[in-house]
Amino acid sequence: MSNILFINKPFVSVGLGSFTFTVAQAGIHNVKVQLTEVPPSGVVVTITQNAGNVFTSPVITPTQIAQQFKTELVCAVSDAIVVTLSSAAAIDAALNNVKATITLGQGL
């Protein structure tokens, strides 16, 4: 799986999917996700490190128009961090219906 996420370079997603980063330097890394456009549906954000679940967001409710969170991970070289935007609602699958900005950083 190739990297699509890079340190200190915000990535804007315009749909559901999985976005990967491979750690090059051991230490604390942080992942920030900001959902900026969400239809009234059930988007869930999951962050995994080496296939182990690290964070799962609560399901976004129909009254929420945005959500953001940040989580920290202690990583070794070559760890895989994957941010997944998913939903069981068909409306979320359309391109541009769910927009998110994903940012990775080092340190707290």
HUCOR-V789838 format. One line per field, one symbol per residue. phi: phi as a letter, one per 30 degrees, with the letter a starting at -180 (. if undefined). burial: I if it has 9 or more other C-alpha atoms within 8 Angstrom, else O. A space follows every 50 residues. Layout:
phi=???
burial=???
//
This chain:
phi=.ddbcbdhbeccccldlcbcbcdcbdkdbbbcbbdcbbddabdbcbcbbh icdcabdddddeddcaababbcbcbceidccbcccbacdddddddidbcb ccbcbcid
burial=OOIOIIOOOIOOIIIIOOIIIIIOOIIIIIIIIIIIIIIIIIIIIIIIIO OOIOIIOOOIOIOIIIIOOOOIOOIIIOIIIIIIIIIOIOOIIOOOIIII IIIIIIOO
//
